[in-house]
């Protein structure tokens, strides 16, 4: 049978939410393939890692590793169910007071190189905190003024940038590329760069 006579491959269904997975979408994990929506919910907890491999320096090549791919459907389903339950509780408790809410899952500080992001961005982002967060409601964008709350203490600051967490690149690669929507909405994991140098930790709520 010729190339054009082959039977069209049927779309897979996500084993977690049932959404159809097209040929060019989805993430292959240990025992199946999950849809982009389910991946985006938990992606913030699993950073892509870059490393070099090769016996000699001149033979080194850059490659990546994705810890999410080593997980099972049941493990990811459990994480998503827990995330949704917490999301429902938080939104019910304070959702009427804010248009958007995000929960910080982890943080790190950055000091990007001038050669990577340019002089102006390097100065603006130096030693700033990146809050890897799950967007529980609404939408966050670059330039938004937000309230950051942890253990009863609150500060007001500005979002310097928002970059959706991705299975295709590391934070550093995404930051250096400086393209995209610079915003993220409900159900997405995102790197939110805040105009602060501390005071943000796991469990912090970012509210707008």
Rosetta blueprint (number, residue, H / E / L):
1 X L
2 X L
3 X H
4 X H
5 X H
6 X L
7 X L
8 X L
9 X L
10 X L
11 X L
12 X E
13 X E
14 X L
15 X L
16 X L
17 X L
18 X L
19 X L
20 X E
21 X E
22 X L
23 X L
24 X L
25 X L
26 X L
27 X E
28 X E
29 X E
30 X L
31 X L
32 X E
33 X E
34 X E
35 X L
36 X H
37 X H
38 X H
39 X H
40 X H
41 X H
42 X H
43 X H
44 X H
45 X H
46 X L
47 X L
48 X E
49 X E
50 X E
51 X E
52 X E
53 X E
54 X L
55 X L
56 X L
57 X H
58 X H
59 X H
60 X L
61 X E
62 X E
63 X E
64 X E
65 X E
66 X E
67 X H
68 X H
69 X H
70 X H
71 X L
72 X L
73 X H
74 X H
75 X H
76 X H
77 X H
78 X H
79 X H
80 X H
81 X H
82 X H
83 X H
84 X H
85 X H
86 X H
87 X H
88 X H
89 X H
90 X H
91 X H
92 X H
93 X H
94 X H
95 X H
96 X H
97 X H
98 X L
99 X L
100 X L
101 X E
102 X E
103 X E
104 X E
105 X E
106 X E
107 X E
108 X E
109 X E
110 X E
111 X L
112 X L
113 X L
114 X H
115 X H
116 X H
117 X H
118 X L
119 X H
120 X H
121 X H
122 X H
123 X H
124 X H
125 X H
126 X L
127 X L
128 X E
129 X E
130 X E
131 X E
132 X E
133 X E
134 X E
135 X E
136 X E
137 X E
138 X L
139 X E
140 X E
141 X E
142 X L
143 X L
144 X L
145 X E
146 X E
147 X E
148 X E
149 X E
150 X E
151 X L
152 X L
153 X E
154 X E
155 X E
156 X E
157 X E
158 X E
159 X E
160 X E
161 X E
162 X E
163 X E
164 X E
165 X L
166 X L
167 X L
168 X L
169 X L
170 X L
171 X H
172 X H
173 X H
174 X H
175 X H
176 X H
177 X H
178 X L
179 X L
180 X L
181 X L
182 X L
183 X E
184 X E
185 X E
186 X L
187 X L
188 X L
189 X E
190 X E
191 X E
192 X E
193 X E
194 X E
195 X L
196 X L
197 X L
198 X L
199 X L
200 X L
201 X L
202 X L
203 X L
204 X L
205 X E
206 X E
207 X E
208 X L
